[in-house]
């Protein structure tokens, strides 16, 4: 009997060692971001970051510019975007910074705006697309409420912000990313809310879609031998976002720390990962709850 218990203990210890090794490899390995930074003649690679006037998108724009990419910023507030453009231009003079203003919460105008975006990017050497835009629509109040209390504009706005714009934009830009058979990268920003949070059912559902779609798209492009890496990043909680200006902590890093850690995951071989090591621990613990 004791021998069986011993074998069982060795089995579980082996699983623990494997999981710990995978965890350490994921969060300590060097990034492969450099694969997507290659010149086309004298033109540097461009990275397009949606929802980049604040929060995680802004942090990613900073880190990409610091890594030597040209940056296209996107948001709906032209004043904020221009301020970000000036700041990035001063901090990273080697990078060219452009701005695209587009409010994507209205489905009636979405296809027209996506066509306009694609036209603006058509002649650029685009190698990185980061689908960061997301969250509740601007007019949705309150955020936390029973599913049945969501009105039509809440539903449409949530789908537009978190699903429709991302998939329509990615579909429109995919031919541009794959046309030269050179490496390109798509990063989709999800959320730990995908576990299914009560009174946030629509938001949780849209973020679960992003993770599932990212995995499916990654496998599809690999099967088609397209040189496009697709990676979904799952954050838990960060500071320096529009609705949270708290001091950073170990569990709640600022957006620059989170963005840097997230870009380090590029090339890790997985499709959906926590961008920051403490968030990975938190998500693992949450998965143990009933």
C-alpha beads as a LAMMPS data file, in Angstrom:
LAMMPS data file: protein, C-alpha beads

290 atoms
289 bonds

1 atom types
1 bond types

-500.0 500.0 xlo xhi
-500.0 500.0 ylo yhi
-500.0 500.0 zlo zhi

Masses

1 110.0

Atoms # bond

1 1 1 0.000 0.000 0.000
2 1 1 2.744 2.422 0.960
3 1 1 4.513 1.748 -2.333
4 1 1 1.387 2.874 -4.204
5 1 1 1.240 6.019 -2.086
6 1 1 4.927 6.613 -2.813
7 1 1 4.393 6.231 -6.552
8 1 1 1.437 8.614 -6.355
9 1 1 3.580 11.138 -4.498
10 1 1 6.331 10.874 -7.112
11 1 1 3.726 11.318 -9.860
12 1 1 2.323 14.528 -8.352
13 1 1 5.811 15.819 -7.570
14 1 1 6.763 15.277 -11.216
15 1 1 3.717 17.245 -12.346
16 1 1 4.633 20.057 -9.954
17 1 1 8.216 20.164 -11.262
18 1 1 6.990 20.255 -14.870
19 1 1 4.558 23.094 -14.118
20 1 1 7.219 25.058 -12.248
21 1 1 9.675 24.582 -15.111
22 1 1 7.081 25.781 -17.637
23 1 1 6.278 28.784 -15.443
24 1 1 9.943 29.776 -15.093
25 1 1 10.596 29.303 -18.810
26 1 1 7.581 31.424 -19.775
27 1 1 8.484 34.351 -17.563
28 1 1 12.289 34.265 -17.812
29 1 1 12.996 33.415 -21.454
30 1 1 14.175 36.223 -23.773
31 1 1 11.607 37.784 -26.079
32 1 1 11.480 37.096 -29.815
33 1 1 10.098 40.561 -30.576
34 1 1 13.220 41.329 -32.616
35 1 1 11.959 38.903 -35.308
36 1 1 9.349 41.464 -36.281
37 1 1 11.694 44.444 -36.479
38 1 1 13.260 44.361 -39.906
39 1 1 13.653 47.200 -42.359
40 1 1 12.055 47.522 -45.766
41 1 1 14.724 49.506 -47.531
42 1 1 15.293 52.484 -45.255
43 1 1 11.865 52.201 -43.559
44 1 1 11.627 50.789 -40.039
45 1 1 8.914 48.297 -39.103
46 1 1 5.602 49.793 -37.997
47 1 1 3.445 48.669 -35.059
48 1 1 -0.249 49.606 -34.925
49 1 1 -1.648 49.741 -31.372
50 1 1 -5.398 50.238 -30.997
51 1 1 -6.698 52.002 -27.904
52 1 1 -3.281 53.524 -27.227
53 1 1 -4.096 56.950 -25.791
54 1 1 -4.062 55.547 -22.240
55 1 1 -3.515 52.452 -20.129
56 1 1 -1.999 49.214 -21.414
57 1 1 -2.086 50.418 -25.027
58 1 1 -0.024 53.466 -24.122
59 1 1 2.427 51.292 -22.190
60 1 1 2.819 48.996 -25.202
61 1 1 3.360 51.970 -27.524
62 1 1 6.162 53.221 -25.253
63 1 1 7.855 49.821 -25.099
64 1 1 7.601 49.242 -28.852
65 1 1 9.003 52.687 -29.640
66 1 1 11.825 52.051 -27.187
67 1 1 12.521 48.800 -29.069
68 1 1 12.903 50.725 -32.337
69 1 1 9.497 50.386 -34.014
70 1 1 7.606 53.177 -35.727
71 1 1 4.223 53.541 -34.016
72 1 1 0.662 54.194 -35.196
73 1 1 -1.482 55.311 -32.263
74 1 1 -5.247 54.877 -32.259
75 1 1 -8.038 56.245 -30.087
76 1 1 -11.172 58.357 -30.155
77 1 1 -9.847 61.483 -28.406
78 1 1 -7.712 63.574 -30.800
79 1 1 -6.402 65.834 -28.028
80 1 1 -5.103 62.928 -25.925
81 1 1 -3.632 61.207 -28.972
82 1 1 -1.769 64.325 -30.055
83 1 1 -0.341 64.677 -26.549
84 1 1 0.843 61.066 -26.633
85 1 1 2.305 61.548 -30.118
86 1 1 4.347 64.541 -28.951
87 1 1 5.564 62.710 -25.840
88 1 1 6.646 59.613 -27.765
89 1 1 8.292 61.741 -30.438
90 1 1 10.365 63.546 -27.818
91 1 1 11.339 60.384 -25.922
92 1 1 12.067 58.248 -28.994
93 1 1 13.275 60.552 -31.786
94 1 1 14.445 57.558 -33.844
95 1 1 10.817 56.429 -34.284
96 1 1 8.126 57.997 -36.432
97 1 1 4.799 58.383 -34.622
98 1 1 1.455 58.704 -36.421
99 1 1 -2.100 59.041 -35.154
100 1 1 -5.421 57.552 -36.293
101 1 1 -8.594 58.929 -34.690
102 1 1 -11.604 56.589 -34.856
103 1 1 -14.508 55.991 -32.464
104 1 1 -15.467 52.335 -32.896
105 1 1 -18.428 52.151 -30.512
106 1 1 -20.917 52.826 -33.357
107 1 1 -21.473 49.780 -35.569
108 1 1 -23.108 51.884 -38.316
109 1 1 -19.799 53.662 -39.000
110 1 1 -17.436 50.785 -38.243
111 1 1 -16.824 49.386 -41.728
112 1 1 -16.232 52.854 -43.150
113 1 1 -13.704 53.618 -40.402
114 1 1 -11.912 50.311 -40.852
115 1 1 -11.657 50.944 -44.603
116 1 1 -10.160 54.348 -43.835
117 1 1 -7.640 52.797 -41.411
118 1 1 -6.595 50.145 -43.929
119 1 1 -6.074 52.826 -46.573
120 1 1 -3.844 54.822 -44.201
121 1 1 -1.737 51.740 -43.428
122 1 1 -1.637 50.311 -46.956
123 1 1 1.774 51.694 -47.909
124 1 1 3.439 51.228 -44.506
125 1 1 5.817 48.411 -43.572
126 1 1 3.426 47.023 -40.923
127 1 1 4.718 43.986 -39.013
128 1 1 2.930 44.256 -35.637
129 1 1 -0.789 44.642 -34.882
130 1 1 -1.857 44.987 -31.258
131 1 1 -5.603 44.763 -30.656
132 1 1 -5.766 46.463 -27.281
133 1 1 -9.028 48.380 -27.542
134 1 1 -11.738 47.051 -25.256
135 1 1 -13.789 47.630 -22.165
136 1 1 -17.306 48.923 -21.648
137 1 1 -18.764 51.376 -24.192
138 1 1 -18.506 55.066 -23.187
139 1 1 -22.205 55.497 -22.346
140 1 1 -22.707 52.235 -20.436
141 1 1 -23.683 53.061 -16.840
142 1 1 -23.362 51.323 -14.458
143 1 1 -20.794 48.731 -15.507
144 1 1 -21.754 46.111 -12.910
145 1 1 -25.362 44.983 -13.388
146 1 1 -27.457 41.869 -14.032
147 1 1 -27.349 40.610 -17.599
148 1 1 -31.080 41.257 -18.091
149 1 1 -30.589 44.927 -17.162
150 1 1 -28.404 45.625 -20.204
151 1 1 -30.220 47.709 -22.802
152 1 1 -29.698 47.388 -26.561
153 1 1 -27.056 50.132 -26.710
154 1 1 -25.109 48.397 -23.916
155 1 1 -25.091 45.110 -25.830
156 1 1 -24.156 46.679 -29.168
157 1 1 -21.493 48.894 -27.643
158 1 1 -19.892 46.016 -25.739
159 1 1 -19.797 43.806 -28.835
160 1 1 -18.391 46.636 -30.954
161 1 1 -15.654 47.599 -28.491
162 1 1 -14.528 44.098 -27.537
163 1 1 -15.234 41.866 -30.530
164 1 1 -16.417 43.419 -33.793
165 1 1 -13.753 46.065 -34.280
166 1 1 -10.950 43.651 -33.400
167 1 1 -12.039 40.857 -35.741
168 1 1 -13.025 43.161 -38.621
169 1 1 -9.758 45.088 -38.365
170 1 1 -7.674 41.912 -38.137
171 1 1 -9.483 40.395 -41.118
172 1 1 -8.882 43.562 -43.134
173 1 1 -5.178 43.820 -42.225
174 1 1 -4.275 40.122 -42.442
175 1 1 -3.560 40.219 -46.201
176 1 1 -1.213 43.152 -45.563
177 1 1 0.578 41.259 -42.782
178 1 1 1.006 38.088 -44.856
179 1 1 1.615 39.401 -48.378
180 1 1 5.427 39.205 -48.270
181 1 1 5.653 35.920 -46.323
182 1 1 7.812 37.708 -43.758
183 1 1 7.280 37.325 -39.982
184 1 1 4.472 39.387 -38.478
185 1 1 2.814 39.513 -35.081
186 1 1 -0.739 39.930 -33.781
187 1 1 -1.254 40.487 -30.051
188 1 1 -4.787 40.526 -28.634
189 1 1 -5.324 41.905 -25.136
190 1 1 -7.860 39.853 -23.201
191 1 1 -8.800 39.852 -19.529
192 1 1 -8.921 37.482 -16.573
193 1 1 -12.664 38.254 -16.546
194 1 1 -12.944 35.470 -19.123
195 1 1 -13.377 33.052 -16.201
196 1 1 -16.979 34.286 -15.961
197 1 1 -17.714 37.095 -13.507
198 1 1 -21.265 37.702 -12.247
199 1 1 -22.726 41.134 -13.070
200 1 1 -20.053 41.384 -15.769
201 1 1 -21.436 38.589 -17.918
202 1 1 -21.263 40.405 -21.258
203 1 1 -17.743 41.710 -20.683
204 1 1 -16.619 38.264 -19.483
205 1 1 -18.135 36.640 -22.543
206 1 1 -16.459 39.000 -24.986
207 1 1 -13.049 38.455 -23.384
208 1 1 -13.516 34.680 -23.447
209 1 1 -14.227 35.048 -27.168
210 1 1 -10.955 36.933 -27.698
211 1 1 -8.948 34.159 -26.045
212 1 1 -10.689 31.356 -27.940
213 1 1 -10.513 33.193 -31.254
214 1 1 -6.810 33.949 -30.752
215 1 1 -6.023 30.259 -30.199
216 1 1 -8.060 29.212 -33.222
217 1 1 -6.520 31.868 -35.475
218 1 1 -2.995 30.961 -34.346
219 1 1 -3.555 27.285 -35.220
220 1 1 -5.231 28.159 -38.523
221 1 1 -2.393 30.402 -39.702
222 1 1 0.189 27.827 -38.652
223 1 1 -1.657 25.121 -40.617
224 1 1 -1.671 27.433 -43.650
225 1 1 2.082 28.022 -43.166
226 1 1 1.556 31.762 -42.727
227 1 1 4.386 33.380 -40.768
228 1 1 2.087 35.188 -38.358
229 1 1 2.357 34.710 -34.601
230 1 1 -0.927 35.249 -32.742
231 1 1 -0.754 35.766 -28.992
232 1 1 -3.485 36.653 -26.491
233 1 1 -2.298 38.409 -23.329
234 1 1 -4.413 38.122 -20.170
235 1 1 -4.011 40.949 -17.625
236 1 1 -5.529 41.015 -14.149
237 1 1 -5.131 44.523 -12.747
238 1 1 -2.769 47.396 -13.571
239 1 1 -2.356 51.037 -12.574
240 1 1 -2.001 54.160 -14.740
241 1 1 -5.251 53.532 -16.595
242 1 1 -7.947 56.182 -17.047
243 1 1 -10.129 54.849 -14.212
244 1 1 -7.357 53.777 -11.800
245 1 1 -4.431 56.013 -10.791
246 1 1 -3.180 54.106 -7.748
247 1 1 0.417 53.470 -6.726
248 1 1 1.804 50.290 -8.339
249 1 1 2.309 47.168 -6.239
250 1 1 3.699 43.690 -6.865
251 1 1 0.230 42.397 -7.761
252 1 1 -0.843 45.578 -9.544
253 1 1 2.051 46.820 -11.716
254 1 1 2.023 50.014 -13.726
255 1 1 1.277 49.744 -17.432
256 1 1 4.915 50.079 -18.514
257 1 1 5.969 47.140 -16.332
258 1 1 3.041 45.075 -17.593
259 1 1 3.675 46.001 -21.234
260 1 1 7.363 45.121 -20.969
261 1 1 6.541 41.749 -19.397
262 1 1 3.870 41.070 -22.033
263 1 1 6.182 41.743 -24.975
264 1 1 8.698 39.393 -23.363
265 1 1 6.157 36.583 -24.020
266 1 1 6.466 36.997 -27.793
267 1 1 7.743 33.733 -29.259
268 1 1 6.922 31.656 -26.164
269 1 1 5.052 29.046 -28.210
270 1 1 1.711 29.436 -26.427
271 1 1 -1.453 31.086 -27.714
272 1 1 -2.936 32.548 -24.497
273 1 1 -0.725 33.642 -21.589
274 1 1 -0.706 35.911 -18.564
275 1 1 1.472 38.867 -19.443
276 1 1 2.942 39.321 -15.963
277 1 1 4.249 36.587 -13.660
278 1 1 2.260 37.579 -10.550
279 1 1 -0.918 37.682 -12.639
280 1 1 -0.132 34.137 -13.761
281 1 1 -0.055 33.056 -10.108
282 1 1 -3.308 34.921 -9.362
283 1 1 -5.091 33.343 -12.332
284 1 1 -3.884 29.876 -11.292
285 1 1 -5.229 30.418 -7.774
286 1 1 -8.555 31.719 -9.101
287 1 1 -8.897 28.592 -11.238
288 1 1 -9.018 26.534 -8.022
289 1 1 -12.201 28.265 -6.852
290 1 1 -15.480 26.389 -7.374

Bonds

1 1 1 2
2 1 2 3
3 1 3 4
4 1 4 5
5 1 5 6
6 1 6 7
7 1 7 8
8 1 8 9
9 1 9 10
10 1 10 11
11 1 11 12
12 1 12 13
13 1 13 14
14 1 14 15
15 1 15 16
16 1 16 17
17 1 17 18
18 1 18 19
19 1 19 20
20 1 20 21
21 1 21 22
22 1 22 23
23 1 23 24
24 1 24 25
25 1 25 26
26 1 26 27
27 1 27 28
28 1 28 29
29 1 29 30
30 1 30 31
31 1 31 32
32 1 32 33
33 1 33 34
34 1 34 35
35 1 35 36
36 1 36 37
37 1 37 38
38 1 38 39
39 1 39 40
40 1 40 41
41 1 41 42
42 1 42 43
43 1 43 44
44 1 44 45
45 1 45 46
46 1 46 47
47 1 47 48
48 1 48 49
49 1 49 50
50 1 50 51
51 1 51 52
52 1 52 53
53 1 53 54
54 1 54 55
55 1 55 56
56 1 56 57
57 1 57 58
58 1 58 59
59 1 59 60
60 1 60 61
61 1 61 62
62 1 62 63
63 1 63 64
64 1 64 65
65 1 65 66
66 1 66 67
67 1 67 68
68 1 68 69
69 1 69 70
70 1 70 71
71 1 71 72
72 1 72 73
73 1 73 74
74 1 74 75
75 1 75 76
76 1 76 77
77 1 77 78
78 1 78 79
79 1 79 80
80 1 80 81
81 1 81 82
82 1 82 83
83 1 83 84
84 1 84 85
85 1 85 86
86 1 86 87
87 1 87 88
88 1 88 89
89 1 89 90
90 1 90 91
91 1 91 92
92 1 92 93
93 1 93 94
94 1 94 95
95 1 95 96
96 1 96 97
97 1 97 98
98 1 98 99
99 1 99 100
100 1 100 101
101 1 101 102
102 1 102 103
103 1 103 104
104 1 104 105
105 1 105 106
106 1 106 107
107 1 107 108
108 1 108 109
109 1 109 110
110 1 110 111
111 1 111 112
112 1 112 113
113 1 113 114
114 1 114 115
115 1 115 116
116 1 116 117
117 1 117 118
118 1 118 119
119 1 119 120
120 1 120 121
121 1 121 122
122 1 122 123
123 1 123 124
124 1 124 125
125 1 125 126
126 1 126 127
127 1 127 128
128 1 128 129
129 1 129 130
130 1 130 131
131 1 131 132
132 1 132 133
133 1 133 134
134 1 134 135
135 1 135 136
136 1 136 137
137 1 137 138
138 1 138 139
139 1 139 140
140 1 140 141
141 1 141 142
142 1 142 143
143 1 143 144
144 1 144 145
145 1 145 146
146 1 146 147
147 1 147 148
148 1 148 149
149 1 149 150
150 1 150 151
151 1 151 152
152 1 152 153
153 1 153 154
154 1 154 155
155 1 155 156
156 1 156 157
157 1 157 158
158 1 158 159
159 1 159 160
160 1 160 161
161 1 161 162
162 1 162 163
163 1 163 164
164 1 164 165
165 1 165 166
166 1 166 167
167 1 167 168
168 1 168 169
169 1 169 170
170 1 170 171
171 1 171 172
172 1 172 173
173 1 173 174
174 1 174 175
175 1 175 176
176 1 176 177
177 1 177 178
178 1 178 179
179 1 179 180
180 1 180 181
181 1 181 182
182 1 182 183
183 1 183 184
184 1 184 185
185 1 185 186
186 1 186 187
187 1 187 188
188 1 188 189
189 1 189 190
190 1 190 191
191 1 191 192
192 1 192 193
193 1 193 194
194 1 194 195
195 1 195 196
196 1 196 197
197 1 197 198
198 1 198 199
199 1 199 200
200 1 200 201
201 1 201 202
202 1 202 203
203 1 203 204
204 1 204 205
205 1 205 206
206 1 206 207
207 1 207 208
208 1 208 209
209 1 209 210
210 1 210 211
211 1 211 212
212 1 212 213
213 1 213 214
214 1 214 215
215 1 215 216
216 1 216 217
217 1 217 218
218 1 218 219
219 1 219 220
220 1 220 221
221 1 221 222
222 1 222 223
223 1 223 224
224 1 224 225
225 1 225 226
226 1 226 227
227 1 227 228
228 1 228 229
229 1 229 230
230 1 230 231
231 1 231 232
232 1 232 233
233 1 233 234
234 1 234 235
235 1 235 236
236 1 236 237
237 1 237 238
238 1 238 239
239 1 239 240
240 1 240 241
241 1 241 242
242 1 242 243
243 1 243 244
244 1 244 245
245 1 245 246
246 1 246 247
247 1 247 248
248 1 248 249
249 1 249 250
250 1 250 251
251 1 251 252
252 1 252 253
253 1 253 254
254 1 254 255
255 1 255 256
256 1 256 257
257 1 257 258
258 1 258 259
259 1 259 260
260 1 260 261
261 1 261 262
262 1 262 263
263 1 263 264
264 1 264 265
265 1 265 266
266 1 266 267
267 1 267 268
268 1 268 269
269 1 269 270
270 1 270 271
271 1 271 272
272 1 272 273
273 1 273 274
274 1 274 275
275 1 275 276
276 1 276 277
277 1 277 278
278 1 278 279
279 1 279 280
280 1 280 281
281 1 281 282
282 1 282 283
283 1 283 284
284 1 284 285
285 1 285 286
286 1 286 287
287 1 287 288
288 1 288 289
289 1 289 290
